[in-house]
Amino acid sequence: MIESSSELGPPTPVPGVETAITHAALRRQQPAWRLMLRKPTFIVGALILLFWIFCAVFGETIAPHNPLAQQLLAVNVAPSRAHLFGTDQLGRDVFSRVITGSRSILLIAAAATVLGTLLGTALGLLMGYLGGVLDILVGRVVEAVLALPIVIVAFLFIVALGPSAPTLIVVIGLVFTPLIARTVRSAVLVESQLDYLSSARLLGEKPPQIMFTEILPNVLPVILVEFTVRLGYAIFAVATLSFLGFGIQPPTPDWGSDIAANYGVLPAGYWWETLFPALAIASLIVGINLVTDSIEQVLAS
Amino acid sequence: MTAADTTAAPGAADEGAPTLVVEHMDVTYRVRGQDRRALRDVSFQIGHGESYGLVGESGSGKSTVALALTRYLPRNGRVSAGTISINGMDPLAMGSADLRDLRAHTVSMVYQEPGRALNPSIKVGHQVAEVYEIAGLDRKAALARAEDMLRKVQISDPARVMERYPHQLSGGMAQRVVIAMALAAEPSLLILDEPTTALDATVEAEVLDLVAALREEYDTSVLFISHNLAVIAKMCDRVGVLYAGELIEEGPAREVFAQPRHPYTVGLLRCIPRGGQRKDHGRLDTIPGFLPPPGDTPPGCIFAPRCPIAEDQCRAAAPPAFVTGPDRTSRCYLHDETTNLPRNTPVDLEIPSQRDDREPVVQLERLSKTFDQRGDAVKALVGVNLSLERGETLGLVGESGSGKTTLARALLGLIPPDQGSVIDLDGQPLQGDARRRTRDQLKALQIVFQNPDSALNRRHTVRRLISQPLSRLAGLSGARLRERLADLVRSVRMEDRQLSLRPSQLSGGLKQRVAIARAFAGGPRIVVCDEPTSALDVSVQAAILNLLVDLQVKEQVTYLFISHDLGLVRYLSDRIAVLYLGRIMELGPAETVFAGPHHPYTEALLSAVPSLDGQHPTRIRLQGEIPSAASPPSGCVFHTRCPRKLSTGECESTEPPLAEVAPGHLMSCHIPIDQLTILQQNGRAP
């Protein structure tokens, strides 16, 4: 038995044992972020995302006009030098509203996704590692949630609770929870087949320790991908709810509610009032999806 | 090139002309914008009806050769120099139609995983028949031919097998079907890439016999690729040894293995325990260093950095292929000095003499484990009685499905055994579930898993991986922990700078060293070694085995050594237990079990092992594969496959007890021991 260090002593020098690390192995170990930076799709996506985050943070400072200021003498003005994206029915500058409109949607979508990811990860770990009744019960709930479109479920709760930013965050976060839990659970099931968990049990580690220090680091990549995918969906959900009037409330500048407020004048030829907020939503979702795709590809390789 | 140079006969393949001629072939993979040569200047040829073996460790380029021959290289790979000629045709110059034709009629391939070569959604019969349909037969005739072919690969009930889907076949059966498909087109060249690596030894023996018989019948040339030297020795007329993409030695298989003329071949052969070599005879020799990374070519001989006799000239310029005998070449300047190559690893190893008063550390009584599989009770272990003594190695052998791993996991508390099973540690009963065992009990029983990739948390550093058991089991912290960590790292012969690396940055052998360090960290009494070297190359395997023996001598730890490789078991074990369908068939001192008289099952296992010396005693063959543990046969569970079954009907009706036939030698067989002795002597080749 190895009891004292002296008993073990220095090993007899035996030539012919491996001491070096394979060069190939070292070369392969490129940090993931560096591989990511080589991907044009990632760079484009990240730039779009960073642009909107910048707008969200510095909205009022960089916007040429006050997004709330109404100019009733200059309603429905077509895009021009003074108003890059024109003005809306109340004479508000569309460009300024698009710039500042990124704040609420990004904030709510990101917070909701963080909430959903945290809860979903915890639930997924429990379901995957402990299994049993919990797994079966939550599994059925997940199926029920999956059967309904996210927006409809969120819509029901918001009608009941009344629209507000915290409500939106909690509702969307909770709707995402079982979906994320399902993905995490299947990743945990894959890990459960591996011997390092048996090894941890033989060291006397308790289930919480095994779940959070052994398994969690190994499923983090999956969680990261899931987070970015869900972020895209969350933005879509917030925009849809705002469009339907159950999300961010006017007059706060918001892409979804601005489209809703102005699409009525589209037949009259005032296309800029809906096109630019719509493009903003589209560009943000495309940007996030580009980032997601590159993360997935890098992690898969 | 000297001996490798011959004039390839262009045009049609006439008798006598070689089927395959490869000359000066380079294969290059483009990885991240850089060309990496995976094969360099490879030249060999396979004569009509000849069987040629390519042997080498992982990363040597064996499979790349096979892929290049049929132009199946991945998109980033290409044959960047040299020529290939199959029956006088050049696959490199072919358009897609010709290439398809070549693959359909001239060259067939059989891969390691039969399951992946078959389409899971098409019935076996139709898949085989398809080959004939492509050749122009109508459906009905094709199905009839398919049935004939399946009978030829010794599938006993081809009509029924044809109605099955691939997932309903066992591994051995599926590989037979793949071989049937490969031979259906009556190819000139059959390429077998590790065809039996995924199979049990008994099944491997059958498949190898089959390939040998069919080769005679079809007069096909065979390229046989394997890492297993003994399999190559058994199957091939000539052999080429690949090292880091270069064919470093070539010649008749028997001569190359008997008198290797390249230091690498010598080293490889020395890494394998052969001819009854045992741990008390001394350490195995090893090959120091690593395979060079792909594309990294030193100016001199590619093996020089690892070669014990390398001289200045070896490092200056790459050696040409020297002719070292009739039909033999070696890419070594010093090919005359390989007969007395110095050892890389000293032999000396003090193994304390076996004491007779060994006290048992662990005792298993009536250990049973029944799994519930969709309502069926699968009896993986049935009433196993076994004791493990201090400082000994108990080898556990048996085919897959015999319950080896279940026994190990039950002992460790990873799967709770059935009610009534007893596991005693130093006379104290152990809980069936590891979670309910005390820290001292956990400390006493540890394991080295088969696959270190699975056994080590890939997100943790080596330091964390080894510190974990030190703090959790040995209860160390701070300076004391760091001190023990350093000791432990040295005792598994790793370096401090490797502590900050993660498993993916280590080679397979180093990973297994980390796993061994973890197992020994708490000061275990018993370490289960579950196939600890089966995922490793032979040169690395030897180093790991040496390490295990060294640690055992130092720590007086007991090993439960599980392996399908009987050579390894013989080298390492003091006693051997042979398991079949969850029951012990034979148990005894290692030498007795190997010397015989053996249990008929042990006899079959032993005779299934191909030997490097080219000596193949007449084999007693096992019929079919291991029966399902859900419905084990009546009486002696082995009677359905036993070649020595008694005609009295006793074997079918009553299960023989595990009885002592000689001191310390137990056997579960109705045949009296003296009769077994006579039977087995007669069954041997003269």
Interface residues (C-beta under 8 A of the other chain):
Chain A: M1 I2 E3 S5 E7 L8 P10 P11 V14 P15 G16 V17 E18 T19 A20 I21 T22 H23 A24 A25 L26 R27 R28 Q29 Q193 L194 D195 Y196 S198 S199 A200 R201 L202 L203 G204 E205 E214 P217 N218
Chain B: D285 T286 I287 P288 G289 F290 L291 P292 P293 P294 D296 N344 T345 P346 R409 L412 G413 L414 A434 R435 R439 L442 L445 Q446 I447 F449 Q450 N451 S454 A455 L456 N457 R458 R459 H460 Q468 P469 R472 L473 E483 R484 D487 L488 R490 S491 R493 M494 E495 Q498 L501 S504 Q505 L506 S507 G509 L510 R513 R518 F520 A521 G523 P524 R525 V540 A543 N546 L547 K554 E555 Q556 V557
